[in-house]
Amino acid sequence: HNTKPKAYLITSEYNPDSNTNESSPTTTTKQQRKTFNQKMKDYRNHRIINPPSIHPCGNDKKRMMVTEHKVAVPLYHPDLESAAINGEPSDSIAVLDRSSSDDNESSFESDRETIDVYFTITELLSNTADEEFAASLADLTLSPRERAELYLQRGGGGGSDADDNAAEMIDASRMILYLQGGPGFGCAAPVSGLSLASSKSSWASSALFGDVTNLDGKTFERVVLMDQRGTGRSSPIGKRRLKKLFPDMFLSDDDDENDTMRVERAVGEATEYLAKFRADSIVRDAEWIKDALVAGSSSTEDDDGDDTSPPHPQPWGAALGQSFGGFCLMAYLSSIAHPPKMCLFTGGIAPMNTPVREVYDRLWKRVEERNRMYYERYPGDVALAKRIARLLEDESRGEPVRLPSGGILTTRRFLQLGLGLGGTPGVAFANLHSIVSSAFLDDDDDELSAAFLKRIDYEQSFDDAPLYFLLHESIYADGPASGATEWAAYTSNQLSSTSQFDYLLTSKDDDAPVLFYGEMVFPWMAEGDFAELSGNGMRMLSQTLAKKGDWASLYDATNMRAALLGSGNGEGVKSKAASATYYGDMYVDFDCAMKLVQRGGPLEGVKVWVTNEYQHSGLRDDGAAIVCKLVSMAKGSIHVPS
């Protein structure tokens, strides 16, 4: 994490209502605003860290440009800190209005600790001017900061239907923000993880080629893909970073003789640090990204060419939330005064108002059904999974099975391969079958193959994305009333009341299949099964997070209804919304989602398309078609729901 070399206290620098200077009010306000804007620019430290990459997109007249950006954001956003200090009611959330002089950065201390947030922007190159602009950004003599300045100077110029004003301001309403699933994973990278090969190859290319438009009927000029804080290249959280930030937490990893108080203090500090990496902070990071792009390219200037425009609402044109990204959209609607003008959910309506234990009781039942479906398609894998489980439980083998990553392949870790069963069956089931069928060197051999062990490491990403382990259950902790999560999947009533997931029994029972687990985390994952999650420090951290009961609120039903339906006090609808809700979704409970979108519910204003044509992976499988349908629903141009 970073701290800025310059420490400005901005609190008194820019107050539009204060005219203590002897100069005229207009002159004073302009100068204060100019000073404030420069200090905020320094604080954000917007960089384009590499020259742009240019990619063909199946169109003779156009190519795609991808730029890689970083901005600094507060580790602890001021309004969240203020709410925690002032003890605001846990059943309501104060809306952050960044266009208000009371809520914007004028009350911001710029020596506040920061982290970096990384994002990419993908846009079309449609003409000679666009190509020349891309070439200017490729100048290797430019520093990352200079490259960002050059990018912003051009502003909204270019694009398929841009006018001749190449210095116009970047228009937030013509950008679409993508919020990734997780929590804990970086965003898919353009080209390698998100195809741009043609206008129909992904939802992103479809948006840029004009298959979908914003609420004003204009094409989207930019697709913004953000690595959520702590993931990907956004100051990623891993064991090595935690050791740098909280070295005392690991004192007992190699030596039982340690200062217990120092270890416990460090664990407590790390717990509160990671509590700042949830959806409420993620959506505020997205606002900072938008501000860095829009404010940095503002065309409202004084005679000296300096931006003096006061802040005003400029919401994203659209935001797409996949899975946990949809949970983030709900946080957006709950806490940001000017949320994206269109909110598009794909398998991402959080089970708000459902106790965390019930969330996992329901999940175990869905996981069981997916197991049954898998074994129906690959009946030979019933015996093969039992054979693997029996081998791993055979104590006569002596040494445990070590994975290339340094972790241990236990039966319980092997069964976590079921996490992927919620994708489209043709792909997800076939993938698990290919792993299981590669387990042994020969059909009559009990030695596990190297390819199988490598595949286990590849498929299970907890070592690379430890936030997925550490914070996963906390995404269901909505305020102090939710209480501690207490390893809700592991202590689920559904798990304890039945033996069908007890592999010690089912591996020996010829009539009962060994059932794989789903999207769940367990305390034993920090006991050697995963090398990067293990050790006394990481184990204590995971246990402390599981016992934490004072989580901040994430959602506010009143605020969501006001954003989607209008507040009734003169404020109209701020966001149009639509959701692809998958009937058989293994990861996000269908019934819990439908409770929220029914009449009178917090998400009543979301138009819902219920389908079993797709699974949770629908956006990856047929993203262009799904997003086109959702945009049409949000605009009211098709009768869905009918």
Secondary structure, DSSP 4 states (H G I P E B T S, - for coil): -B--SS--B-TTT--TT---SSS-HHHHHHHHHHHHHHHHHHHH--EE-S--EEEEEEETTEEEEEEEEEEEEESS-HHHHHHHHHT--TT--PPB-TTSTTTSGGG-BTTS-EEEEEEEEEEEE-SHHHHHHHHHHT-TTS-HHHHHHHHHHHTT--STT--S-TTPPP-GGGEEEEE-SSSS-PPPPBTTTB--SSTTSSHHHHHHTTSSB-TTSPBP-EEEEE--TTSTTSS---HHHHHHH-GGGGTTTT-S---HHHHHHHHHHHHHHHTTSSHHHHHHHHHHHHHHHHHHT---B-TTS-B-PPP-----SEEEEETHHHHHHHHHHHHBSS--SEEEEES----TTS-HHHHHHHHHHHHHHHHHHHHHH-THHHHHHHHHHHHHH-GGG-S--B-TTS-B--HHHHHGGGGGGGS-HHHHHHHHHHHHTTSBSSTT--PBPHHHHHHHHHH--TTT-HHHHHSTGGGG--SGGG----STTTT-HHHHT-STT-HHHHTT-TTSPPPP--S---GGGGTTTSGGG-SHHHHHHHHHHHH---PPP---HHHHHHHHH--SSS-----EEEEEEETT-SSS-HHHHHHHHSTTSTTTTEEEEEESSS-TTHHHHHHHHHHHHHHHHHHT-S----
